[in-house]
Amino acid sequence: MATGNRWGLLAIAWCVALNIRSSSIAVSPLLPLIKANLGLSYAQTGFLFAIPTFLMALFGMQGGRLADTIGMKQTITLGLAVLAAGSVLRATATGYISLMVWMAVLGAGMGIASPGLTRMVKDRFSDIAGTAMGINTSGLIMGGTLASWLTVPYLLEALGSWRGTFLVWGGVACMTLLVWVIRAPARAPTGGESPVRPSGIWRDKTVWKLNVIFLGQGLIFYSLSSWLPTYYHEMGLSLEGGSLVLSIFIIASLPSSLAVPYLSDRFGGRRGSLIVSTVVLLPTIGGLTFFPLAAPRAYAVVMGLSMGSILALTFIFPLDYVDPAKVGSAAGANLLVGYGGSFLGPFLIGLIHDLTSSFLAGWLFVAAVIVMIMTTASTLPARTR
């Protein structure tokens, strides 16, 4: 594949990644409005944000198997089509149940498409796997950034309702699907995307360690992304002020998601970089918990830099530790275990708030998850691929 075509493919894949994250994160700034409009409890509201993540987990394993068998283009096409349908149709929801249904469809599309990106990197960018995956990860981060920054106040003010903002993000997903179908290469490179039926993923102890680490980063990211605006709104900031904290958090994760994978391609040390990132993140969560108004934007910057590194590295690890023929399935296993558990983060923190009228115990839970990642990463073997 010519160099120009490779970078063109990576640019389109970046747009795919952007949609995987923007479609779900766009809900977060709107949660207070949806909660009030539909008369929901905090637990119901948290579950509404969590349901796409849960469905992403359920369909991630199937997406991984499809990526390892029929190839990355067909897999991502199917995933994007389902994602776009859910993203558009949620604007037509007439109540809580119907909104949950379309959010679930959205999440299924996310799960099918995501492993295809990992398969693509292994097949077509193995010589710069860290850099390529970092670019894909930056697409996820930029999707979250744009969704949190544009949804409130800009799209909400322009369109007048949360339903209108959902239609905008659904339209972006439809356009991305069209570009992907037209421009992504149909045939696999020689030696790539071989039609194998992977097995043994669930018996691999290292894959399970990667699953635990992926679960941890998902719990942290989705807990923070779903509740930071509401938390700071309760602390006295405006809805826009709370959304700004979320936007800073996500924007700050962008440079580290690119720099750390690039440096790891050149110098190695991915496992150590992950551990250092958790060490930096832990005391920042302490500040968020006990001194929330002391420096909310500074907290957001440090949390974002740490999470950008952690997120990118967890996506790269299957490329380092797993048989190349099973990379898609390993990525799907990460999604199944990781997002299957991490969807509980927003729900549990909402439930804890309902029971205690405080976010304190919820943020302490996030701190415990950081320690879990740190401990598990320290037991990973040396890089094997």
N, C-alpha and C positions, 0 to 999 in steps of 0.2 A: 504494500500500500504506500503510495507516494507520500512524502512528508507533508505537503500541503493538504492532501486529502485526510491524512491522520489528524491534523490539527483542526480541520473543518469538522470531522466527526466528533472530536472532543468538544468543540464549541456547541454543537447540537446537543450532545450529551449533557453539557452544563445547563442548557435550557430545560432539558428533561428533569434534571435534579432540582432546578429552581421550582418547577411546578409541583414536584413531590412534596416539597416543604411548604411552599406558599399557600397551597390550597387548604392545608390543615391549620397553619399558624394564623391565617386570616381570621379565624374564629376567636382567638384569644382576646384581642382588644374589644371585641363586640360582646363578650360574655356578660358584662353588667347589663347591657341593653336587652340581650336575649333573655336573661334571667328575669328582668322586670317585665318584659313583654309577654312571656309565656308563664310567669308566676312560678318559677322553679326554685327549689332549695339549692344550697351550695353543693350538696352531694350530687344532685341531678345535673347541675351546671358543669361540675367537674367531669362527670361521666360523659356528657355531651362532647367535651373536648377530647376525652380519652378514647371514645369508640373508634375513630379512624385508626388510632395506633393499634388497638386490639385487632381490628380486621387486617391491618397491615401485617401483623404477626401471623395470623391464621393463614393468609395467602402467600406469605413470604417463602415458605418451603416449596409450595407449588411453583412459584415464580422461579426459584432456584433450579428446580428440576427441569422446567421448561428451558431455562437459559442454557443448561448443560446438554440438552437434547436437540431442541429445534433451533437454537441460536438466539443471539441477543436482539436482532432486529425484530423478529416476530414476537418475542417475549415483551419487549418494551412497547411495541405497537399495541398489543392487547392491553397491557397495563395502563398505558396512557388513555386509551379509548374508554376504559371503565372509569378511570379517574375523572376524565372530562365530563362524563355523563353524571356522575355523582356530584361533581362540583357545580354544574349548572342546575340540576334538578333540586338540590337542597334549597334553592331560592323559592321553590314552589311549595315548600312544606306548609301545612296548615296547622300544625301543632307539634308537640314534643316528640311523639312517636314517629311521625313521618319525617321530621328533621333528623332523628337518629338513624332511620333507614337509609336516607341519602348520604349521611355522613359515613355510614358503614360501607356503602358502595364506593365512595371516595377512597376509604381506607383499603378496600380490596384492590383497587387499582394501584395504589401506592406499593402494596406488597408484591404484586406481580411484576411491576416495572423495576423495582430497586435492585434485585439480584442481577438483572440484565446488565446494569452498569458495571458491577464488579466483574462479571464474565467478560465484558468488552475490554476492560483494562487488562485482564490476564491474557486475552487472546491477541490484542493489538498494541498494547503499550507495556509489555513485560520488561522492556529495557529501561523504562522510566515509570515504573508502577507507582511509586510513592508520589511523584509529581502529578501523574495523571489522576490518581485517586484524590489527591489534594485539590485539584481543580474541580473534580466532581463534587467534592465535599463543600467547596466554596460556593457551588451552585445551590446546594441545600441551604447554606447559610444566607446567601443573598436572597433566596426565596423567602426565608423567614424575615429577613431585614425589610424587604419591600412590603411584605404583607403587614408587618407590625407598624411600619412607618406610614404607609399610604392609606391603610384601611381607616384609621382614626388619626387625624380628623378629615383628611382630604377626600377620600371616596365617600365617607359617610355624609359629609357636608354637601358634596356635589350631588349625591343620589338620594339622600334623604331617608334611607332605611338600610338595615343590615341585609335585607334580601337583595337590594341593588348591588351591594358590594360583592356578594356571592356570585352574581351574574358576571361581574367584571373578571373575577379570578377564573370562572369557568370558561369565559371567552379566551383568556390567555392560554389555558390548557388546550383548548380546541385548536388554536393557531400553532402551538408547539407540536401537537400530534400531526398536523398537516405537513409541517416542515420536516419532521422526522421521517414520515412515510416517503416523502419525495426524495430526500437527500441522503439518508443513511444507507450505507452499502448493503446490498441484499445477500451477497455471498461471503462466506467466511474465508479468511486467509488460510493458506496451506498450513495444516497442523493445528488449526484452532477450531473451536466449537465442534469437537468430535462427538458423534452420536453415541454417547455412553450412557449407561444407567447407573449413576453413582450408588454406592452402598457403603455401609460401615460408618457413616457420619456420626451416628448416635453412640457408637462404641469408642469413639476417639476422645481420650481424656483431654487432650489439648484443645479440641473443638469445644468441649464443655467449658473449659476455662475462658475461651474467647466468648462463649455465650454469656457467661457470668459478667464479664467486663462490658459486653455490649448491653446487657440488661442494666447495669449500673449507670452507664452514660445516658441511656434512655430515661431512666427514672429521674435523674438529675435534670436533664434538659427539659423534659416535658413538664415536670413539676414547676420549674422556674418559669418556663414560657407560658404556662397556663395561669399561674397565680400572681406573678410579679405585678401586673397592672392593678389587679384587685387589691393586693396587699398594700401597695403604696396609696391606692385610693382610700383605703381604710385609715392609712396613716395621716391623711390630710391633703394629699396631692390631688390635683384635678385628674379626670379621666385621661386627658392628653398628657399630663405629667407622668402618670403611671405607664402609659404606652411608650413615652420617651425613654423611660428606664429600660423597658423591654427592648426597644430599638437599639439603644446603646449596647446592651448585653449581646445582641445578635451581631451588630456591626463589628464589635470588638473581636468577635471570634473569627472574622474573615482573615486578617493577616496571619494569624497563627495556623489556621487550617491550610494555608498555602506554604508558609515558610517552613514549618516543622517537617512535613512530608518531603519537601525539596531537599532540606538539609539531611534528612534520613537516607535519601537516595545517594547522597555524596559521602556521608560520614558514618551512617549506621546509627545505632543507639535508639531504636524505636521504643523498646521496652523501658529503658531509662527515662526517655522523654515523657512517657505516660506517667510514670511514678512521680517525676518532678511536677508535672501539671497538677496531679492530685494534691501534692503537698502545698502548692500555692493556693489551690481552690479552697481547701478546708478552713483556714482561718478567715477567709473572706465570707464564707457562709456564717461563721460566728459573728462577724460584724453586722451582716444583714439581719441576723436573728435578734441580737441584743442591743444594737445601736443603729437601727434602720435609717434614721434621718441624719446621721452624722455625715455620711458621704455616699448617698445612693448612686450617683453617677460613677464615682470611683469604684464602688463595689461592682457595678455593672461592667466596667471596663476590665477589671481583673477577672471576674467570673467569665466574661466572654473570651478573653485570651486563653484562659485555662481550658474552657470547654471546646474551643476551636481545635486545639491540639488534641484533646482526648477524642473528640468525634472523628477527626481525620484518621488518627492512628487505629481506632477500632475498626474502621472500614478497610484499612490496609492489612491488618494482621492475618486475615485468611490467605492473602497472597503470599505471605511469608511462611505459614505453618501448614498449609493444606495441599494435598495432591492436586496438581493443576487440573485434572479431569473433574475434580469435585468442588472446585472453587465456588461455582454458582450455588450448589447445594449447601456448602458450608455457610455462604452468605445468607441463604434462606433459613438455615438453622439459627444463625444469629438473630435474624428478624423474628423468627417464631418464638424463641426463648426470650430474646431481649425486649422486643416490643410487646410480646404477649404478657410479660410481667410489668413493663414500664407503663402500660396504659393504666395500671392501678395507682401510679403516683399522683396524678391530678385528682383522681377520685378519692383516694385515701386522705389527701390533705384537705379536700373539701369536706369529707366526712368528719375528720378531726376538728375542723373549724366549727361544724355544726354542733359537735359535742362539747367543745371547750370555749367557743367564741374567740379563738385565738389561732394564729399561725405558728406559734412557738414550737409545739410538738412536731408539726409538719416539717419545719426547717431542721430540727434536730434529727429527724428521720433522714433528710437529705445528707446531713453530715455523716451519718452512719453508713450510708451507701458509698460515700467517697472513700471511707476507710476500707470497705469491702473491695473496691476496685484496686486500691493501693496494695492490699494484701494478695489478691489474686494475681496481679501483674508481676509481683515479685517471685511467683512460682513458675512463670513461663520459662520454657527451655530456651536455649540460644536459637537464633533464627535458623530455620532449616531449609528454606527455599531461596 
